[in-house]
Amino acid sequence: MNNSTLVNDALRLIGVLPEGQNASAEDAELALRIATELTDEWSDDGLIVPWPLNASIGDDCPLSGTELTCVKYGLAVRLCPNYEREPSPSIVAFAASAYQRLLRMQLARDIATSDPILPIAEGSSRRWNILTDE
């Protein structure tokens, strides 16, 4: 899948692009710019999505699974004002759900890779491991 498919899908979700047509160069450029802004905002919140800063419409899309769904629906919502449209409640709900799912996945990944051993308490020489309760 390439970035063109992502952009076309997002534009179809909001009813701007008919099935079987591709986004114009201007629409594609706008969508890629908004996708970059969106993923940058998420990274400020600690949600890392592997979206390149200089994405081109013909590039392979680096996203899959929940990351792809999250960006596609988030992009659709963000594109709406540019086309004087309101996102449908279902698109907003899908975008919010995908964002929450991606956030949970990344939090779980962060917890799994963190050191489960708590620091030594002041005045103690013993460390406690939360996994073994010792």
N, CA, C and O atoms as CSV, one atom per row, in Angstrom:
chain,resi,resn,atom,element,x,y,z
A,1,MET,N,N,0.840,-1.173,0.000
A,1,MET,CA,C,0.000,0.000,0.000
A,1,MET,C,C,0.891,1.245,0.000
A,1,MET,O,O,1.928,1.279,0.663
A,2,ASN,N,N,0.478,2.253,-0.745
A,2,ASN,CA,C,1.259,3.490,-0.733
A,2,ASN,C,C,0.437,4.629,-0.114
A,2,ASN,O,O,-0.738,4.467,0.214
A,3,ASN,N,N,1.087,5.767,0.029
A,3,ASN,CA,C,0.428,6.914,0.655
A,3,ASN,C,C,-0.781,7.396,-0.144
A,3,ASN,O,O,-1.705,7.976,0.425
A,4,SER,N,N,-0.782,7.166,-1.432
A,4,SER,CA,C,-1.912,7.547,-2.269
A,4,SER,C,C,-3.183,6.834,-1.806
A,4,SER,O,O,-4.255,7.438,-1.757
A,5,THR,N,N,-3.064,5.565,-1.471
A,5,THR,CA,C,-4.213,4.794,-1.000
A,5,THR,C,C,-4.736,5.356,0.309
A,5,THR,O,O,-5.946,5.478,0.497
A,6,LEU,N,N,-3.833,5.698,1.210
A,6,LEU,CA,C,-4.228,6.289,2.498
A,6,LEU,C,C,-4.987,7.598,2.275
A,6,LEU,O,O,-6.053,7.807,2.854
A,7,VAL,N,N,-4.443,8.465,1.448
A,7,VAL,CA,C,-5.070,9.765,1.164
A,7,VAL,C,C,-6.430,9.570,0.498
A,7,VAL,O,O,-7.414,10.195,0.895
A,8,ASN,N,N,-6.486,8.708,-0.507
A,8,ASN,CA,C,-7.751,8.465,-1.199
A,8,ASN,C,C,-8.802,7.907,-0.249
A,8,ASN,O,O,-9.961,8.319,-0.294
A,9,ASP,N,N,-8.405,6.976,0.605
A,9,ASP,CA,C,-9.343,6.396,1.573
A,9,ASP,C,C,-9.896,7.464,2.522
A,9,ASP,O,O,-11.096,7.498,2.796
A,10,ALA,N,N,-9.014,8.333,3.020
A,10,ALA,CA,C,-9.454,9.392,3.941
A,10,ALA,C,C,-10.423,10.346,3.253
A,10,ALA,O,O,-11.424,10.751,3.844
A,11,LEU,N,N,-10.131,10.703,2.015
A,11,LEU,CA,C,-11.017,11.604,1.274
A,11,LEU,C,C,-12.351,10.940,0.938
A,11,LEU,O,O,-13.383,11.609,0.899
A,12,ARG,N,N,-12.336,9.640,0.697
A,12,ARG,CA,C,-13.599,8.924,0.446
A,12,ARG,C,C,-14.442,8.847,1.700
A,12,ARG,O,O,-15.669,8.923,1.630
A,13,LEU,N,N,-13.800,8.695,2.851
A,13,LEU,CA,C,-14.540,8.613,4.113
A,13,LEU,C,C,-15.390,9.857,4.355
A,13,LEU,O,O,-16.465,9.775,4.950
A,14,ILE,N,N,-14.907,11.001,3.893
A,14,ILE,CA,C,-15.664,12.237,4.128
A,14,ILE,C,C,-16.478,12.658,2.911
A,14,ILE,O,O,-17.059,13.744,2.891
A,15,GLY,N,N,-16.520,11.793,1.891
A,15,GLY,CA,C,-17.367,12.047,0.736
A,15,GLY,C,C,-16.842,13.054,-0.247
A,15,GLY,O,O,-17.616,13.607,-1.027
A,16,VAL,N,N,-15.562,13.310,-0.238
A,16,VAL,CA,C,-14.968,14.290,-1.154
A,16,VAL,C,C,-14.521,13.637,-2.457
A,16,VAL,O,O,-14.530,14.269,-3.513
A,17,LEU,N,N,-14.133,12.376,-2.374
A,17,LEU,CA,C,-13.567,11.691,-3.530
A,17,LEU,C,C,-14.439,10.486,-3.893
A,17,LEU,O,O,-14.629,9.587,-3.074
A,18,PRO,N,N,-14.968,10.469,-5.121
A,18,PRO,CA,C,-15.776,9.317,-5.537
A,18,PRO,C,C,-14.921,8.058,-5.683
A,18,PRO,O,O,-13.719,8.128,-5.942
A,19,GLU,N,N,-15.561,6.925,-5.512
A,19,GLU,CA,C,-14.883,5.631,-5.686
A,19,GLU,C,C,-14.292,5.557,-7.087
A,19,GLU,O,O,-14.927,5.963,-8.061
A,20,GLY,N,N,-13.073,5.038,-7.180
A,20,GLY,CA,C,-12.423,4.874,-8.475
A,20,GLY,C,C,-11.606,6.061,-8.932
A,20,GLY,O,O,-10.877,5.956,-9.919
A,21,GLN,N,N,-11.705,7.197,-8.240
A,21,GLN,CA,C,-10.907,8.366,-8.599
A,21,GLN,C,C,-9.777,8.545,-7.597
A,21,GLN,O,O,-9.832,8.048,-6.472
A,22,ASN,N,N,-8.759,9.260,-8.030
A,22,ASN,CA,C,-7.623,9.564,-7.166
A,22,ASN,C,C,-7.609,11.043,-6.821
A,22,ASN,O,O,-8.118,11.879,-7.568
A,23,ALA,N,N,-7.020,11.346,-5.687
A,23,ALA,CA,C,-6.917,12.732,-5.240
A,23,ALA,C,C,-6.061,13.539,-6.204
A,23,ALA,O,O,-5.108,13.025,-6.789
A,24,SER,N,N,-6.412,14.806,-6.361
A,24,SER,CA,C,-5.586,15.706,-7.168
A,24,SER,C,C,-4.260,15.922,-6.446
A,24,SER,O,O,-4.130,15.605,-5.264
A,25,ALA,N,N,-3.294,16.457,-7.154
A,25,ALA,CA,C,-1.983,16.723,-6.548
A,25,ALA,C,C,-2.123,17.674,-5.363
A,25,ALA,O,O,-1.459,17.493,-4.342
A,26,GLU,N,N,-2.977,18.682,-5.491
A,26,GLU,CA,C,-3.160,19.656,-4.406
A,26,GLU,C,C,-3.811,19.006,-3.186
A,26,GLU,O,O,-3.399,19.248,-2.052
A,27,ASP,N,N,-4.834,18.177,-3.429
A,27,ASP,CA,C,-5.501,17.480,-2.320
A,27,ASP,C,C,-4.554,16.497,-1.633
A,27,ASP,O,O,-4.553,16.372,-0.409
A,28,ALA,N,N,-3.758,15.811,-2.428
A,28,ALA,CA,C,-2.804,14.854,-1.866
A,28,ALA,C,C,-1.753,15.566,-1.017
A,28,ALA,O,O,-1.407,15.104,0.071
A,29,GLU,N,N,-1.250,16.687,-1.518
A,29,GLU,CA,C,-0.248,17.458,-0.768
A,29,GLU,C,C,-0.831,17.954,0.552
A,29,GLU,O,O,-0.173,17.877,1.590
A,30,LEU,N,N,-2.051,18.457,0.518
A,30,LEU,CA,C,-2.723,18.912,1.732
A,30,LEU,C,C,-2.878,17.766,2.727
A,30,LEU,O,O,-2.583,17.924,3.911
A,31,ALA,N,N,-3.337,16.619,2.250
A,31,ALA,CA,C,-3.552,15.474,3.133
A,31,ALA,C,C,-2.246,14.985,3.759
A,31,ALA,O,O,-2.217,14.663,4.947
A,32,LEU,N,N,-1.183,14.927,2.988
A,32,LEU,CA,C,0.109,14.486,3.540
A,32,LEU,C,C,0.620,15.483,4.577
A,32,LEU,O,O,1.173,15.085,5.602
A,33,ARG,N,N,0.439,16.765,4.315
A,33,ARG,CA,C,0.853,17.793,5.273
A,33,ARG,C,C,0.062,17.660,6.579
A,33,ARG,O,O,0.629,17.767,7.666
A,34,ILE,N,N,-1.237,17.427,6.467
A,34,ILE,CA,C,-2.071,17.280,7.659
A,34,ILE,C,C,-1.719,15.987,8.403
A,34,ILE,O,O,-1.724,15.967,9.634
A,35,ALA,N,N,-1.417,14.920,7.680
A,35,ALA,CA,C,-0.999,13.667,8.334
A,35,ALA,C,C,0.282,13.880,9.126
A,35,ALA,O,O,0.429,13.350,10.227
A,36,THR,N,N,1.207,14.653,8.573
A,36,THR,CA,C,2.454,14.957,9.281
A,36,THR,C,C,2.168,15.785,10.530
A,36,THR,O,O,2.727,15.511,11.593
A,37,GLU,N,N,1.309,16.789,10.415
A,37,GLU,CA,C,0.948,17.601,11.582
A,37,GLU,C,C,0.276,16.758,12.652
A,37,GLU,O,O,0.552,16.918,13.841
A,38,LEU,N,N,-0.601,15.865,12.231
A,38,LEU,CA,C,-1.326,15.001,13.155
A,38,LEU,C,C,-0.376,14.090,13.927
A,38,LEU,O,O,-0.457,13.994,15.152
A,39,THR,N,N,0.520,13.426,13.209
A,39,THR,CA,C,1.451,12.519,13.886
A,39,THR,C,C,2.460,13.285,14.742
A,39,THR,O,O,2.922,12.766,15.758
A,40,ASP,N,N,2.806,14.505,14.348
A,40,ASP,CA,C,3.667,15.348,15.188
A,40,ASP,C,C,2.970,15.696,16.499
A,40,ASP,O,O,3.584,15.644,17.565
A,41,GLU,N,N,1.692,16.049,16.421
A,41,GLU,CA,C,0.929,16.337,17.637
A,41,GLU,C,C,0.883,15.129,18.550
A,41,GLU,O,O,1.045,15.252,19.764
A,42,TRP,N,N,0.663,13.961,17.967
A,42,TRP,CA,C,0.610,12.747,18.769
A,42,TRP,C,C,1.949,12.469,19.435
A,42,TRP,O,O,1.990,12.020,20.580
A,43,SER,N,N,3.043,12.732,18.729
A,43,SER,CA,C,4.362,12.487,19.337
A,43,SER,C,C,4.600,13.410,20.527
A,43,SER,O,O,5.300,13.044,21.472
A,44,ASP,N,N,4.012,14.617,20.481
A,44,ASP,CA,C,4.093,15.516,21.640
A,44,ASP,C,C,3.403,14.903,22.854
A,44,ASP,O,O,3.769,15.192,23.993
A,45,ASP,N,N,2.401,14.053,22.606
A,45,ASP,CA,C,1.686,13.359,23.683
A,45,ASP,C,C,2.330,12.018,24.036
A,45,ASP,O,O,1.824,11.288,24.887
A,46,GLY,N,N,3.441,11.699,23.384
A,46,GLY,CA,C,4.133,10.441,23.657
A,46,GLY,C,C,3.655,9.280,22.807
A,46,GLY,O,O,4.064,8.140,23.030
A,47,LEU,N,N,2.796,9.550,21.839
A,47,LEU,CA,C,2.275,8.506,20.956
A,47,LEU,C,C,3.083,8.537,19.663
A,47,LEU,O,O,2.925,9.445,18.846
A,48,ILE,N,N,3.934,7.560,19.484
A,48,ILE,CA,C,4.858,7.558,18.357
A,48,ILE,C,C,4.294,6.713,17.209
A,48,ILE,O,O,4.004,5.527,17.375
A,49,VAL,N,N,4.146,7.348,16.051
A,49,VAL,CA,C,3.687,6.691,14.834
A,49,VAL,C,C,4.774,6.926,13.786
A,49,VAL,O,O,5.195,8.066,13.590
A,50,PRO,N,N,5.234,5.874,13.111
A,50,PRO,CA,C,6.356,6.022,12.177
A,50,PRO,C,C,5.975,6.693,10.859
A,50,PRO,O,O,6.037,6.070,9.799
A,51,TRP,N,N,5.587,7.949,10.927
A,51,TRP,CA,C,5.217,8.704,9.730
A,51,TRP,C,C,6.390,9.595,9.342
A,51,TRP,O,O,6.874,10.357,10.179
A,52,PRO,N,N,6.863,9.523,8.094
A,52,PRO,CA,C,8.012,10.338,7.685
A,52,PRO,C,C,7.657,11.817,7.545
A,52,PRO,O,O,6.543,12.161,7.149
A,53,LEU,N,N,8.599,12.676,7.870
A,53,LEU,CA,C,8.367,14.117,7.779
A,53,LEU,C,C,8.168,14.591,6.345
A,53,LEU,O,O,7.419,15.537,6.100
A,54,ASN,N,N,8.823,13.947,5.412
A,54,ASN,CA,C,8.740,14.364,4.011
A,54,ASN,C,C,8.066,13.290,3.165
A,54,ASN,O,O,8.609,12.864,2.146
A,55,ALA,N,N,6.899,12.858,3.582
A,55,ALA,CA,C,6.182,11.813,2.849
A,55,ALA,C,C,5.759,12.312,1.474
A,55,ALA,O,O,5.346,13.461,1.316
A,56,SER,N,N,5.867,11.442,0.495
A,56,SER,CA,C,5.403,11.744,-0.866
A,56,SER,C,C,4.240,10.820,-1.191
A,56,SER,O,O,4.122,9.732,-0.628
A,57,ILE,N,N,3.400,11.252,-2.084
A,57,ILE,CA,C,2.182,10.509,-2.405
A,57,ILE,C,C,2.489,9.119,-2.964
A,57,ILE,O,O,1.712,8.191,-2.739
A,58,GLY,N,N,3.586,8.952,-3.675
A,58,GLY,CA,C,3.921,7.656,-4.259
A,58,GLY,C,C,4.716,6.740,-3.360
A,58,GLY,O,O,4.954,5.585,-3.712
A,59,ASP,N,N,5.140,7.238,-2.187
A,59,ASP,CA,C,5.925,6.420,-1.255
A,59,ASP,C,C,5.083,5.292,-0.690
A,59,ASP,O,O,3.861,5.398,-0.581
A,60,ASP,N,N,5.763,4.205,-0.332
A,60,ASP,CA,C,5.089,3.139,0.403
A,60,ASP,C,C,4.661,3.682,1.748
A,60,ASP,O,O,5.418,4.402,2.398
A,61,CYS,N,N,3.468,3.350,2.167
A,61,CYS,CA,C,2.967,3.796,3.461
A,61,CYS,C,C,3.630,2.954,4.550
A,61,CYS,O,O,3.554,1.726,4.503
A,62,PRO,N,N,4.279,3.592,5.531
A,62,PRO,CA,C,4.989,2.848,6.566
A,62,PRO,C,C,4.063,2.300,7.662
A,62,PRO,O,O,4.537,1.677,8.612
A,63,LEU,N,N,2.772,2.522,7.540
A,63,LEU,CA,C,1.831,2.156,8.594
A,63,LEU,C,C,1.080,0.877,8.258
A,63,LEU,O,O,0.900,0.525,7.092
A,64,SER,N,N,0.653,0.202,9.295
A,64,SER,CA,C,-0.207,-0.975,9.127
A,64,SER,C,C,-1.031,-1.135,10.396
A,64,SER,O,O,-0.756,-0.501,11.415
A,65,GLY,N,N,-2.018,-1.967,10.323
A,65,GLY,CA,C,-2.825,-2.286,11.492
A,65,GLY,C,C,-3.452,-1.065,12.136
A,65,GLY,O,O,-4.004,-0.197,11.460
A,66,THR,N,N,-3.357,-1.016,13.456
A,66,THR,CA,C,-3.978,0.054,14.227
A,66,THR,C,C,-3.384,1.416,13.887
A,66,THR,O,O,-4.107,2.412,13.868
A,67,GLU,N,N,-2.089,1.477,13.619
A,67,GLU,CA,C,-1.471,2.760,13.253
A,67,GLU,C,C,-2.105,3.310,11.972
A,67,GLU,O,O,-2.409,4.500,11.887
A,68,LEU,N,N,-2.298,2.452,10.995
A,68,LEU,CA,C,-2.897,2.866,9.725
A,68,LEU,C,C,-4.337,3.332,9.939
A,68,LEU,O,O,-4.737,4.379,9.428
A,69,THR,N,N,-5.101,2.567,10.682
A,69,THR,CA,C,-6.494,2.935,10.959
A,69,THR,C,C,-6.567,4.268,11.687
A,69,THR,O,O,-7.394,5.120,11.362
A,70,CYS,N,N,-5.706,4.439,12.662
A,70,CYS,CA,C,-5.693,5.669,13.456
A,70,CYS,C,C,-5.387,6.886,12.582
A,70,CYS,O,O,-6.072,7.904,12.680
A,71,VAL,N,N,-4.382,6.792,11.743
A,71,VAL,CA,C,-4.020,7.912,10.879
A,71,VAL,C,C,-5.105,8.156,9.833
A,71,VAL,O,O,-5.450,9.307,9.566
A,72,LYS,N,N,-5.645,7.102,9.241
A,72,LYS,CA,C,-6.664,7.270,8.195
A,72,LYS,C,C,-7.899,7.994,8.734
A,72,LYS,O,O,-8.373,8.952,8.124
A,73,TYR,N,N,-8.417,7.539,9.872
A,73,TYR,CA,C,-9.621,8.174,10.404
A,73,TYR,C,C,-9.321,9.545,11.011
A,73,TYR,O,O,-10.132,10.465,10.903
A,74,GLY,N,N,-8.152,9.681,11.651
A,74,GLY,CA,C,-7.758,10.994,12.159
A,74,GLY,C,C,-7.577,11.986,11.030
A,74,GLY,O,O,-7.968,13.148,11.146
A,75,LEU,N,N,-6.988,11.532,9.942
A,75,LEU,CA,C,-6.800,12.386,8.767
A,75,LEU,C,C,-8.149,12.785,8.170
A,75,LEU,O,O,-8.340,13.939,7.786
A,76,ALA,N,N,-9.066,11.857,8.092
A,76,ALA,CA,C,-10.394,12.168,7.551
A,76,ALA,C,C,-11.060,13.272,8.366
A,76,ALA,O,O,-11.626,14.206,7.798
A,77,VAL,N,N,-10.995,13.170,9.694
A,77,VAL,CA,C,-11.594,14.200,10.556
A,77,VAL,C,C,-10.908,15.540,10.337
A,77,VAL,O,O,-11.569,16.573,10.235
A,78,ARG,N,N,-9.581,15.522,10.264
A,78,ARG,CA,C,-8.835,16.770,10.108
A,78,ARG,C,C,-9.007,17.412,8.741
A,78,ARG,O,O,-8.856,18.626,8.607
A,79,LEU,N,N,-9.317,16.623,7.732
A,79,LEU,CA,C,-9.507,17.162,6.386
A,79,LEU,C,C,-10.847,17.873,6.223
A,79,LEU,O,O,-10.978,18.747,5.366
A,80,CYS,N,N,-11.822,17.519,7.013
A,80,CYS,CA,C,-13.186,18.045,6.846
A,80,CYS,C,C,-13.269,19.572,6.727
A,80,CYS,O,O,-13.910,20.053,5.793
A,81,PRO,N,N,-12.663,20.352,7.611
A,81,PRO,CA,C,-12.800,21.815,7.484
A,81,PRO,C,C,-12.280,22.365,6.158
A,81,PRO,O,O,-12.773,23.385,5.676
A,82,ASN,N,N,-11.302,21.706,5.574
A,82,ASN,CA,C,-10.747,22.161,4.303
A,82,ASN,C,C,-11.730,22.007,3.147
A,82,ASN,O,O,-11.588,22.650,2.107
A,83,TYR,N,N,-12.718,21.154,3.342
A,83,TYR,CA,C,-13.714,20.913,2.303
A,83,TYR,C,C,-15.104,21.344,2.763
A,83,TYR,O,O,-16.115,20.944,2.187
A,84,GLU,N,N,-15.133,22.162,3.802
A,84,GLU,CA,C,-16.382,22.679,4.366
A,84,GLU,C,C,-17.382,21.564,4.644
A,84,GLU,O,O,-18.547,21.624,4.250
A,85,ARG,N,N,-16.883,20.547,5.338
A,85,ARG,CA,C,-17.703,19.400,5.710
A,85,ARG,C,C,-17.597,19.179,7.203
A,85,ARG,O,O,-16.626,19.578,7.845
A,86,GLU,N,N,-18.612,18.538,7.737
A,86,GLU,CA,C,-18.594,18.093,9.124
A,86,GLU,C,C,-18.333,16.599,9.110
A,86,GLU,O,O,-18.963,15.876,8.338
A,87,PRO,N,N,-17.427,16.120,9.939
A,87,PRO,CA,C,-17.220,14.668,9.974
A,87,PRO,C,C,-18.453,13.989,10.568
A,87,PRO,O,O,-19.065,14.503,11.505
A,88,SER,N,N,-18.802,12.859,10.028
A,88,SER,CA,C,-19.961,12.138,10.557
A,88,SER,C,C,-19.623,11.625,11.955
A,88,SER,O,O,-18.451,11.410,12.265
A,89,PRO,N,N,-20.623,11.427,12.791
A,89,PRO,CA,C,-20.370,10.886,14.130
A,89,PRO,C,C,-19.647,9.541,14.101
A,89,PRO,O,O,-18.837,9.250,14.981
A,90,SER,N,N,-19.937,8.725,13.093
A,90,SER,CA,C,-19.266,7.425,13.027
A,90,SER,C,C,-17.775,7.578,12.705
A,90,SER,O,O,-16.951,6.832,13.233
A,91,ILE,N,N,-17.425,8.536,11.847
A,91,ILE,CA,C,-16.007,8.777,11.529
A,91,ILE,C,C,-15.282,9.290,12.771
A,91,ILE,O,O,-14.168,8.855,13.066
A,92,VAL,N,N,-15.903,10.200,13.488
A,92,VAL,CA,C,-15.308,10.728,14.723
A,92,VAL,C,C,-15.136,9.603,15.740
A,92,VAL,O,O,-14.105,9.516,16.406
A,93,ALA,N,N,-16.146,8.743,15.858
A,93,ALA,CA,C,-16.065,7.629,16.813
A,93,ALA,C,C,-14.962,6.648,16.425
A,93,ALA,O,O,-14.214,6.185,17.286
A,94,PHE,N,N,-14.856,6.329,15.129
A,94,PHE,CA,C,-13.785,5.444,14.677
A,94,PHE,C,C,-12.416,6.064,14.954
A,94,PHE,O,O,-11.500,5.373,15.400
A,95,ALA,N,N,-12.276,7.357,14.694
A,95,ALA,CA,C,-11.001,8.042,14.931
A,95,ALA,C,C,-10.635,8.001,16.414
A,95,ALA,O,O,-9.492,7.708,16.766
A,96,ALA,N,N,-11.595,8.291,17.273
A,96,ALA,CA,C,-11.340,8.285,18.721
A,96,ALA,C,C,-11.017,6.886,19.214
A,96,ALA,O,O,-10.113,6.703,20.029
A,97,SER,N,N,-11.747,5.909,18.727
A,97,SER,CA,C,-11.518,4.524,19.136
A,97,SER,C,C,-10.139,4.035,18.704
A,97,SER,O,O,-9.432,3.396,19.484
A,98,ALA,N,N,-9.759,4.332,17.477
A,98,ALA,CA,C,-8.446,3.915,16.974
A,98,ALA,C,C,-7.326,4.592,17.758
A,98,ALA,O,O,-6.316,3.963,18.073
A,99,TYR,N,N,-7.507,5.887,18.073
A,99,TYR,CA,C,-6.503,6.609,18.857
A,99,TYR,C,C,-6.348,5.972,20.240
A,99,TYR,O,O,-5.227,5.751,20.700
A,100,GLN,N,N,-7.458,5.679,20.897
A,100,GLN,CA,C,-7.406,5.066,22.226
A,100,GLN,C,C,-6.762,3.682,22.175
A,100,GLN,O,O,-5.984,3.324,23.060
A,101,ARG,N,N,-7.084,2.905,21.144
A,101,ARG,CA,C,-6.497,1.576,20.990
A,101,ARG,C,C,-4.985,1.679,20.780
A,101,ARG,O,O,-4.223,0.921,21.379
A,102,LEU,N,N,-4.554,2.608,19.940
A,102,LEU,CA,C,-3.126,2.792,19.698
A,102,LEU,C,C,-2.429,3.266,20.961
A,102,LEU,O,O,-1.322,2.820,21.262
A,103,LEU,N,N,-3.058,4.159,21.697
A,103,LEU,CA,C,-2.491,4.636,22.953
A,103,LEU,C,C,-2.327,3.487,23.945
A,103,LEU,O,O,-1.283,3.369,24.587
A,104,ARG,N,N,-3.351,2.636,24.075
A,104,ARG,CA,C,-3.257,1.480,24.980
A,104,ARG,C,C,-2.147,0.536,24.552
A,104,ARG,O,O,-1.404,0.028,25.392
A,105,MET,N,N,-2.028,0.298,23.244
A,105,MET,CA,C,-0.981,-0.598,22.745
A,105,MET,C,C,0.401,-0.058,23.084
A,105,MET,O,O,1.279,-0.808,23.509
A,106,GLN,N,N,0.592,1.241,22.898
A,106,GLN,CA,C,1.908,1.817,23.174
A,106,GLN,C,C,2.195,1.847,24.669
A,106,GLN,O,O,3.335,1.637,25.083
A,107,LEU,N,N,1.178,2.104,25.479
A,107,LEU,CA,C,1.380,2.069,26.930
A,107,LEU,C,C,1.753,0.665,27.390
A,107,LEU,O,O,2.649,0.495,28.217
A,108,ALA,N,N,1.069,-0.336,26.856
A,108,ALA,CA,C,1.384,-1.722,27.210
A,108,ALA,C,C,2.799,-2.079,26.773
A,108,ALA,O,O,3.516,-2.768,27.498
A,109,ARG,N,N,3.205,-1.616,25.593
A,109,ARG,CA,C,4.566,-1.864,25.101
A,109,ARG,C,C,5.590,-1.183,26.003
A,109,ARG,O,O,6.634,-1.759,26.307
A,110,ASP,N,N,5.292,0.044,26.432
A,110,ASP,CA,C,6.202,0.766,27.317
A,110,ASP,C,C,6.336,0.066,28.663
A,110,ASP,O,O,7.435,-0.024,29.211
A,111,ILE,N,N,5.229,-0.428,29.193
A,111,ILE,CA,C,5.263,-1.136,30.474
A,111,ILE,C,C,6.056,-2.431,30.344
A,111,ILE,O,O,6.841,-2.772,31.230
A,112,ALA,N,N,5.857,-3.150,29.248
A,112,ALA,CA,C,6.547,-4.417,29.043
A,112,ALA,C,C,8.057,-4.238,28.936
A,112,ALA,O,O,8.814,-5.134,29.310
A,113,THR,N,N,8.498,-3.099,28.435
A,113,THR,CA,C,9.939,-2.881,28.268
A,113,THR,C,C,10.569,-2.122,29.434
A,113,THR,O,O,11.776,-1.881,29.439
A,114,SER,N,N,9.755,-1.745,30.419
A,114,SER,CA,C,10.302,-0.997,31.545
A,114,SER,C,C,10.915,-1.950,32.569
A,114,SER,O,O,10.626,-3.147,32.565
A,115,ASP,N,N,11.748,-1.419,33.429
A,115,ASP,CA,C,12.407,-2.187,34.488
A,115,ASP,C,C,11.415,-2.384,35.625
A,115,ASP,O,O,11.013,-1.410,36.261
A,116,PRO,N,N,11.008,-3.633,35.897
A,116,PRO,CA,C,10.004,-3.863,36.933
A,116,PRO,C,C,10.545,-3.803,38.360
A,116,PRO,O,O,9.789,-3.966,39.317
A,117,ILE,N,N,11.817,-3.576,38.500
A,117,ILE,CA,C,12.406,-3.536,39.837
A,117,ILE,C,C,12.347,-2.107,40.357
A,117,ILE,O,O,12.842,-1.175,39.724
A,118,LEU,N,N,11.737,-1.960,41.511
A,118,LEU,CA,C,11.628,-0.639,42.121
A,118,LEU,C,C,12.951,-0.246,42.757
A,118,LEU,O,O,13.739,-1.112,43.139
A,119,PRO,N,N,13.197,1.033,42.870
A,119,PRO,CA,C,14.462,1.477,43.463
A,119,PRO,C,C,14.533,1.084,44.946
A,119,PRO,O,O,13.523,0.792,45.586
A,120,ILE,N,N,15.733,1.089,45.447
A,120,ILE,CA,C,15.956,0.772,46.848
A,120,ILE,C,C,15.401,1.903,47.700
A,120,ILE,O,O,15.682,3.078,47.465
A,121,ALA,N,N,14.611,1.526,48.689
A,121,ALA,CA,C,14.038,2.523,49.591
A,121,ALA,C,C,15.133,3.129,50.456
A,121,ALA,O,O,16.143,2.491,50.753
A,122,GLU,N,N,14.911,4.355,50.844
A,122,GLU,CA,C,15.872,5.047,51.682
A,122,GLU,C,C,16.062,4.271,52.978
A,122,GLU,O,O,15.089,3.920,53.645
A,123,GLY,N,N,17.313,4.003,53.333
A,123,GLY,CA,C,17.630,3.287,54.563
A,123,GLY,C,C,17.550,1.778,54.409
A,123,GLY,O,O,17.712,1.056,55.393
A,124,SER,N,N,17.303,1.279,53.199
A,124,SER,CA,C,17.186,-0.157,52.986
A,124,SER,C,C,18.208,-0.597,51.953
A,124,SER,O,O,18.605,0.184,51.089
A,125,SER,N,N,18.630,-1.836,52.043
A,125,SER,CA,C,19.568,-2.371,51.064
A,125,SER,C,C,18.880,-3.398,50.174
A,125,SER,O,O,19.528,-4.006,49.322
A,126,ARG,N,N,17.592,-3.597,50.355
A,126,ARG,CA,C,16.849,-4.606,49.612
A,126,ARG,C,C,15.978,-3.944,48.540
A,126,ARG,O,O,15.337,-2.922,48.788
A,127,ARG,N,N,15.965,-4.541,47.346
A,127,ARG,CA,C,15.107,-4.067,46.258
A,127,ARG,C,C,13.926,-5.014,46.129
A,127,ARG,O,O,14.050,-6.211,46.388
A,128,TRP,N,N,12.784,-4.476,45.728
A,128,TRP,CA,C,11.568,-5.282,45.592
A,128,TRP,C,C,11.215,-5.399,44.116
A,128,TRP,O,O,11.215,-4.404,43.391
A,129,ASN,N,N,10.913,-6.624,43.668
A,129,ASN,CA,C,10.557,-6.875,42.285
A,129,ASN,C,C,9.053,-7.053,42.200
A,129,ASN,O,O,8.496,-7.950,42.833
A,130,ILE,N,N,8.387,-6.203,41.423
A,130,ILE,CA,C,6.921,-6.270,41.352
A,130,ILE,C,C,6.419,-7.509,40.623
A,130,ILE,O,O,5.261,-7.894,40.788
A,131,LEU,N,N,7.270,-8.137,39.822
A,131,LEU,CA,C,6.848,-9.336,39.111
A,131,LEU,C,C,6.861,-10.570,40.004
A,131,LEU,O,O,6.024,-11.461,39.861
A,132,THR,N,N,7.810,-10.614,40.918
A,132,THR,CA,C,7.936,-11.796,41.779
A,132,THR,C,C,7.416,-11.544,43.175
A,132,THR,O,O,7.299,-12.485,43.960
A,133,ASP,N,N,7.099,-10.298,43.513
A,133,ASP,CA,C,6.626,-9.901,44.834
A,133,ASP,C,C,7.659,-10.251,45.913
A,133,ASP,O,O,7.315,-10.580,47.048
A,134,GLU,N,N,8.905,-10.169,45.527
A,134,GLU,CA,C,10.003,-10.456,46.479
A,134,GLU,C,C,10.829,-9.211,46.704
A,134,GLU,O,O,11.795,-9.241,47.466
